[in-house]
């Protein structure tokens, strides 16, 4: 098993971080989509009840993933050259930026809110007596909306994998799926 990235494919660490974040983000969208469709009920409440702790895990996995990508940047498969390569790099940069910004906004809202924040029973922010309005309103305004922007970018990311596989046949999926 190849742990580290190489110019031919991503290593097991990069793949584990990629797919773990992908599954957790899918879980988040599933829960919020169910909430939009069915409103709040016991079934949907289960998914919504996991949103904050799962988001907290996503935040830390993305931080680790970004640091790992920076540390591995000279070993990783490159995007090539030209306009398509620049678009791919920009798209990946935007995905990373949103995956950091969205949970950061949620943390800002929790910090400024009156409920506190204790994922998995570990207190990160104690409840406040008085809300910090600028923090909660800014995060409330942007967190969900940027989440849906992220969803559109992820769909574009998946579509581009389809283009790579069906049209260009360059083995892009194989590099991240781990198959030789």
C-alpha positions in Angstrom: 0.0 0.0 0.0 1.4 3.4 -1.0 0.9 5.8 1.9 2.4 8.9 0.3 1.4 10.7 -2.9 3.5 10.2 -6.0 3.4 11.9 -9.4 1.3 8.9 -10.7 -1.4 8.7 -8.0 -2.5 9.9 -4.5 -1.3 7.9 -1.6 -3.5 6.2 1.0 -3.4 9.2 3.4 -4.6 11.6 0.7 -7.3 9.2 -0.4 -8.5 8.5 3.1 -8.8 12.2 3.9 -10.5 12.9 0.5 -13.1 10.2 0.8 -13.8 10.7 4.6 -14.5 14.4 3.9 -16.7 13.5 0.9 -18.8 11.0 2.9 -19.2 13.5 5.8 -20.2 16.3 3.5 -22.7 14.1 1.8 -24.1 13.3 5.3 -24.4 17.0 6.0 -26.2 17.7 2.7 -28.5 14.7 3.2 -29.6 16.0 6.6 -30.1 19.5 5.4 -31.9 18.3 2.3 -34.3 16.2 4.4 -34.9 19.2 6.7 -35.8 21.3 3.7 -38.1 18.7 2.3 -39.8 17.3 5.4 -39.3 20.0 8.0 -38.3 19.1 11.6 -39.6 15.7 12.8 -38.0 12.8 14.7 -36.5 11.2 11.7 -35.0 14.4 10.3 -34.1 15.5 13.8 -31.6 12.6 14.0 -29.7 14.0 11.0 -30.0 17.6 12.0 -28.8 16.6 15.5 -25.5 15.4 14.1 -24.9 18.5 12.0 -22.7 20.4 14.4 -20.5 17.5 15.6 -20.0 16.2 12.0 -19.3 19.7 10.8 -16.6 20.0 13.6 -15.0 16.8 12.4 -15.1 18.0 8.8 -13.4 21.3 9.8 -10.5 19.4 11.4 -10.2 16.9 8.6 -10.1 19.7 6.0 -7.5 21.5 8.0 -5.4 18.3 8.2 -6.1 17.6 4.5 -5.0 21.1 3.5 -1.8 20.9 5.5 -1.2 17.4 4.1 -1.7 18.7 0.5 0.7 21.6 1.1 3.3 19.2 2.6 2.8 16.8 -0.3 2.5 19.3 -3.2 5.8 18.4 -4.8 4.9 14.7 -4.9 1.3 14.9 -6.0 -0.1 14.3 -9.5 -0.1 17.6 -11.2 -3.0 19.1 -13.1 -1.0 19.6 -16.3 -0.5 22.9 -18.1 -2.7 25.4 -19.8 -6.1 26.8 -19.2 -7.8 23.5 -18.1 -5.0 23.0 -15.5 -5.4 26.5 -14.2 -9.2 26.0 -14.0 -8.7 22.7 -12.1 -6.3 24.3 -9.6 -8.7 27.2 -9.1 -11.6 24.9 -8.6 -9.8 22.8 -6.1 -8.6 26.0 -4.3 -12.2 27.2 -4.1 -13.4 23.8 -2.8 -10.8 24.0 0.0 -11.6 27.6 0.8 -15.3 26.8 1.2 -14.7 23.7 3.2 -12.7 25.8 5.6 -15.0 28.9 5.5 -18.3 27.2 6.0 -17.5 25.4 9.3 -15.5 28.5 10.4 -18.7 30.5 10.1 -20.6 27.9 12.1 -17.9 28.1 14.8 -18.2 31.9 14.7 -22.0 31.6 15.2 -21.5 29.2 18.1 -18.9 31.4 19.7 -21.3 34.4 19.5 -24.4 32.5 20.4 -26.1 31.8 23.8 -26.2 28.0 23.5 -22.5 27.3 23.6 -20.8 24.6 21.6 -19.8 21.2 22.9 -19.4 18.6 20.2 -19.1 15.0 21.6 -19.5 16.5 25.1 -16.3 18.5 24.8 -17.0 22.2 25.6 -15.4 24.4 22.9 -17.5 27.6 23.7 -19.4 28.1 26.9 -22.9 29.4 26.6 -23.1 33.2 26.7 -25.6 35.3 28.6 -25.8 37.9 25.8 -25.5 37.1 22.1 -22.8 38.8 20.0 -25.1 39.9 17.2 -22.5 40.7 14.5 -21.0 37.1 14.9 -24.3 35.3 14.8 -25.9 37.4 12.1 -22.8 37.2 9.8 -22.5 33.4 10.2 -26.3 33.0 9.9 -26.3 35.0 6.7 -23.5 33.1 5.0 -23.1 29.5 6.5 -26.1 27.9 4.8 -25.8 29.8 1.5 -22.1 29.0 1.1 -23.0 25.4 1.9 -25.2 25.3 -1.2 -22.5 27.0 -3.3 -20.2 24.2 -2.1 -22.8 21.7 -3.2 -22.8 23.1 -6.7 -19.0 23.1 -6.9 -19.0 19.5 -5.7 -21.4 18.6 -8.5 -19.1 20.4 -10.9 -16.1 18.5 -9.4 -18.0 15.2 -10.0 -19.0 16.2 -13.5 -15.4 16.9 -14.3 -14.3 13.5 -13.1 -16.9 12.2 -15.6 -15.3 14.3 -18.4 -11.8 13.0 -17.4 -13.0 9.4 -17.5 -15.3 9.3 -20.4 -13.9 12.0 -22.8 -10.3 12.4 -22.0 -9.6 8.9 -20.6 -6.7 10.2 -18.5 -7.1 8.0 -15.4 -8.0 10.9 -13.1 -10.4 8.8 -11.0 -7.9 6.0 -10.7 -5.4 8.4 -9.1 -7.8 9.2 -6.3 -9.7 5.8 -6.1 -6.4 4.0 -5.5 -6.7 1.5 -8.4 -3.6 0.9 -10.4 
